[in-house]
Amino acid sequence: MIGPEEQGDQRVWKVHFTSETSGVQIRGMGDARFLRTDDGGKTWSGVVGSAGFDLRFANDNVGWSFRENGVFSYTSDGGRRWTARQTKFPATVKGFSLPRPDRGYVVGDHGMSYVIASYPLATRLKA
């Protein structure tokens, strides 16, 4: 994979392809950002959104990313656009799972475990 040449941290932390040609990656540390490809990784372009430490997709369209400060970003169009929300958790989020578009599981420090069964897009995502 060859990404766009930019200054700063160019390390790729996570990548997820929803098909042979379409994918999303998280690049950089601290000021992590999303990049997207539709040509199998030959070219990458920046996408607006707050990228987190991890990236999970429930299907080809619905994906989540978390930052340690409780910022949760989600997409419902395969990573073309990301929306960020501040989510209050009693401990730092360390991992999450997204088994289906309207349900996620979040775990963190001190045994924290949450089920997120609905979020603002849930009604639109079920269609």
C-alpha positions in Angstrom: 0.0 0.0 0.0 1.3 3.4 -0.9 -0.4 6.4 0.8 -0.2 10.1 -0.1 3.1 11.7 0.8 2.6 14.0 3.7 4.7 15.4 6.5 4.4 14.1 10.0 3.6 10.6 11.3 2.9 8.3 8.4 2.6 5.0 10.3 -0.5 3.0 9.5 -2.1 1.7 12.6 -5.2 0.0 11.3 -6.6 -0.9 8.0 -10.0 -2.5 7.0 -11.1 -3.4 3.5 -14.8 -3.9 2.9 -14.1 -5.3 -0.6 -11.1 -6.0 -2.8 -11.0 -2.3 -3.8 -12.5 -0.2 -1.0 -10.8 0.3 2.4 -10.1 2.6 5.3 -6.9 3.1 7.3 -6.0 5.0 10.4 -2.7 6.8 10.0 -0.6 8.7 12.5 -0.4 8.9 16.3 -2.0 11.5 18.5 -3.5 13.4 15.5 -4.6 10.2 13.9 -6.6 10.5 10.7 -8.7 8.4 8.3 -7.7 7.7 4.8 -9.8 5.9 2.2 -9.1 4.0 -1.0 -11.4 2.8 -3.8 -8.7 1.3 -6.0 -7.3 -1.5 -3.9 -4.7 0.7 -2.0 -3.0 2.2 -5.1 -4.1 5.7 -3.9 -5.4 7.0 -0.6 -7.2 10.3 0.2 -8.0 11.9 3.5 -11.4 11.7 5.1 -12.8 14.2 7.6 -13.2 12.6 11.0 -11.6 11.9 14.4 -9.7 8.6 14.0 -9.1 6.5 17.1 -6.9 3.7 18.2 -8.8 1.0 16.5 -11.2 0.4 13.7 -14.1 -2.1 13.4 -16.8 -2.6 10.8 -20.0 -4.6 11.3 -20.7 -4.7 7.6 -19.5 -3.0 4.4 -21.1 0.3 5.5 -21.1 0.6 9.3 -17.9 1.2 11.2 -16.7 2.6 14.5 -13.5 4.0 15.9 -12.7 5.1 19.5 -10.2 7.5 21.0 -9.0 6.9 24.5 -10.7 10.2 25.6 -14.1 8.8 24.9 -14.6 10.2 21.4 -16.4 7.7 19.3 -16.6 8.1 15.5 -18.9 6.2 13.3 -19.6 5.8 9.6 -22.7 4.5 7.8 -21.3 4.9 4.3 -18.2 2.6 4.3 -15.9 5.3 5.7 -16.5 8.1 3.3 -17.8 10.3 6.1 -17.3 10.0 9.8 -19.3 11.6 12.7 -17.7 12.1 16.1 -19.5 12.0 19.4 -18.2 12.4 22.9 -19.2 9.5 25.0 -18.9 9.5 28.8 -17.5 6.3 30.2 -16.3 5.8 33.8 -13.0 4.4 32.6 -10.8 4.6 29.6 -12.0 2.5 26.6 -9.4 -0.2 25.8 -11.2 -2.3 23.3 -14.5 -2.8 21.5 -16.4 -5.2 19.3 -19.0 -4.4 16.7 -20.9 -7.6 15.8 -23.8 -5.9 14.1 -24.6 -2.4 12.9 -26.8 -1.5 15.9 -24.9 -3.2 18.7 -21.5 -2.7 20.1 -19.5 -3.9 23.2 -17.0 -1.6 24.9 -14.5 -2.7 27.5 -12.0 -0.6 29.6 -10.0 -0.2 32.7 -11.1 -1.6 36.1 -13.4 -4.2 34.5 -15.6 -1.7 32.7 -18.0 -3.4 30.2 -20.8 -1.7 28.3 -23.3 -2.8 25.6 -24.2 0.0 23.2 -27.5 -1.3 21.8 -28.6 1.9 20.1 -27.1 5.1 18.9 -28.3 8.0 16.7 -28.0 6.1 13.4 -29.5 2.8 14.6 -32.9 3.4 13.1 -31.4 4.3 9.7 -28.9 1.4 9.8 -31.5 -1.4 10.2 -32.9 -0.7 6.7 
